[in-house]
Amino acid sequence: MTRYITAFFGTFAVAVALAADNWPQFRGPGGTANSSVTGLPEKWSDTENLRWKVALPGRGVSCPVIANGKVYLTASSGMTDTRLHVLCFDAKSGKKLWERQFWATGQTFCHPKTCMACPTPVTDGESVYCVFATGDAVALNSAGDVLWIRALNTDYPKMTNHVGRSQSPILHGDVVIVPMESQGDSFVFGLDTKTGQNRWKLNRTAEVNWTTPLIVEHDGQTDLLIAAMHGLSGHDPRTGQTKWTFEDEKCNMISSPLPAGGDVILVPVGFSGLAAMKLSSNAGPEVLWKSLKIGSGMSTPVVADGRVYSLGNRDSNVFCANLSDGKIIWDRRLQGPFSASPLAADGKLYLINEEGECTTFKLGGDKPEILGRSNLKDTILATPAIADGAIFIRSDKFLYCISAEGERG
């Protein structure tokens, strides 16, 4: 089993290396939260290793996405969170290239910790596709021209948003996959990237779900994986057709599934568990191992160099475990809580808590080694992005660009 997982992890690492300058979706290329960018700083502050910092027009839990030197971001503002923003910045200088604003058409009531700009956009470099927790979806080209708008809550008025949506869209070819799951009518939509119209619509169980779907290629085929309270399911991303369901494990409704190389995936189960599963070409997955200790509550784990790093125990401990069997190598108590997911890049593991404090660990080793500590003293719930030689961090009020080259804008 160890040799099996290790062999496929090499393919995973190559795929990440091919997308070093882009961070196109939630948790980056392929949803891996890995980057091959080098020369990243170990620590930073308002005066150290800060390339630029720009103010934002509203709140947001959505993450920045980056392609072709442009940073795309969403925000929401107004007394009742009804104004929706899409912004584009130059990655080198921080100059705002454009901003577009829209009125919310769906319900804006949610938990005070979140807001309507919670789902992370996705980009193919030519266009950016943004979904808001209101059920509003909009596509714009890289120049900021609106390509299409969909008011999904108007089309499907029985969809609800009592706590707040956070599932992010992902792309597969010319289909943008938009999950809209809650306690009311629940669907996953496959929208045409050119028109915004339904290519397909998948009915889902009426239950809350905040996990982002995952696209995985294995055995010469492509699967769309959706994790939910009742279990994991595999679908054809071109049609939405269900290929298989796996209800032996109840999935975490917040922490998302992630690729571990080849046909191996990691699936957060329960509230604090994590399972490694091997996908099959014609049936549901096989559980390779399961640990009830290293799962995450809010954030999604990351795989790097044959190891799994996760934030567990109410998101205040970092665990390092073997990818091959899930056995813990080391753990370290940290000051939490954490909402942002861990990132792996340049031989470093970055962990940012909700108060803006980042602890940077060295990847690998039999014991935890802290390389640096940073504190922006700002509220940070969104997972950062890495591209263009820098780390992009979004807070409630600002977008920061962290680079070892310092200020360049």
Secondary structure, DSSP 8 states (H G I E B T S, - for coil): -HHHHHHHHHHHHHHHHTTTT-B-STTSGGG--EE------S---SSSSEEEEEE-SSB-----EEETTEEEEEEEESTTS-EEEEEEEETTT--EEEEEEEE--S-----TT--S--S--EE-SSEEEEE-TTSEEEEEETT--EEEEEEHHHHSTT---SS------EEETTEEEEEE-SSSSEEEEEEETTT--EEEEEEE-SS------EEEEETTEEEEEEEETTEEEEE-TTT--EEEEE-SS-B-SSS--EEEETTEEEEEETTTEEEEEE--SSS--EEEEEESSS--SSS--EEETTEEEEEETTTTEEEEEETTT--EEEEEE-S----S--EEETTEEEEE-TTSEEEEEESSSSS--EEEEEE--S---S--EEETTEEEEE-SSEEEEE-TT----
